Amino acid sequence: MAVQYNNSFIGYITKHEVTISKIAIIAIFLAMIRCTIEHVRLGLSIPDLSIAQAQPFLLGSIVSFISTFIMLILFSFKKHKLILITSITTIIILLIVKYPTSVFMPLLSR
């Protein structure tokens, strides 16, 4: 018995989940490359670069690397929905790492 897909968003994701998983893996991989290159660029342009200035980019590189590795393992086991959840979680974590004060300070000041 074949699965019927309707025109909803969930039906689209279910029908094209392999392609969406590949796009998610590539997006997180590019985020890892961007964080790494930004750290190198800062190191070349600022001679007295401290760890505090480079910390968001280093943490972003580590988070992106770990999540890309996890997503590749999940892809080999054909767990495409977990790949989407991992990529969304990674993007949220990267935003929190990059903008820690702007994300949490309005919530803490109430």
N, C-alpha and C positions, 0 to 999 in steps of 0.2 A: 504494500500500500504506500503510495507516494505521499510525501508531505506537501500540503498546499500552502503556498506563500501568498499572503495578501499584500496590499500596497503600503503597509505600515512600516515604520522605521525598524521595528524588531524583525519583521520579515525580511527586510533588506539586509540587515546585519547577519541573520542566519544564513541567507543565501550566499553572501559574499564574505564570510568570516575569514577564509584563508587569505584573501587579498587584503582585507582590513588588518589582519594580524601582521602581514608582511610590511605594510605601510607603518604600523605602530612600531615595529622593531627598527625600521630604518629611521624613523623620527627620533627615537631615544638614542640610537647610535650617533646620529648627527648632533644631538644635544651633548653627548659625551665628547665628541670631537671639538665642538664649540667651547665647552668649558676648559678643555685642555689647552686649546690654542689661545684662549683669552688669558690664561695663566702665563703662558710663554710670552705673549705680547706685553702683559704688564711687567714681567720680569725684564724685558728688553728696554721698555720705555722708562721705567722707574728704577734707578740703580739701588736705592735703599728700600726695596720692597719688603715689608714685614709680613709675618704669617697672618696677622689680623686682616691685612688688606687682601691677601690671596685666599683666605679661608673659604669664602663662598664658592670660589671656582674649584678649589681642591675638593671640597665636599660634594659639589655638583658632579665632578668627574668620577668620584668614587661611587656615588649613588647611581649615576648613569651606567657605569661599567657593571656594577652588580645586577642592576635590573635588566640590562641587555643580556647578560649571561643567563639569568633566570628565564628570560623570555625565549632565548634560543633553545634552552632545554625543554621548555613547555611546548615550543613549536615542534620539536622532534617527537613529542608524545601526543601531538595533535590536540592540545588543550587551548583552543583559540579564544574561548571566552575568558580564561584566566590571563591570557596575554593582554587582552583589552583592559582588564581590571588592573593588571600590573602597570601598564603604560599610563593609565589615568592616575594611578597612585603616584607613580614616579614624577609626573608633571606637577602634581600638587606639592610633593616633597621638594622639587627643585624651586618652585615659586616660594615656598616657605624658607628655604635656605638662602635664596637671593634677596628676599625682602623680609627679613625677620622682624624689624621694628614696625614697618608699615602694616604688617599682617596682624601682629599681636597687640600693639600698643592701643589701638582704639578699643579692643575688647577688654584690656586690663584697666583702662582709665575710667570705666563706668562704675 
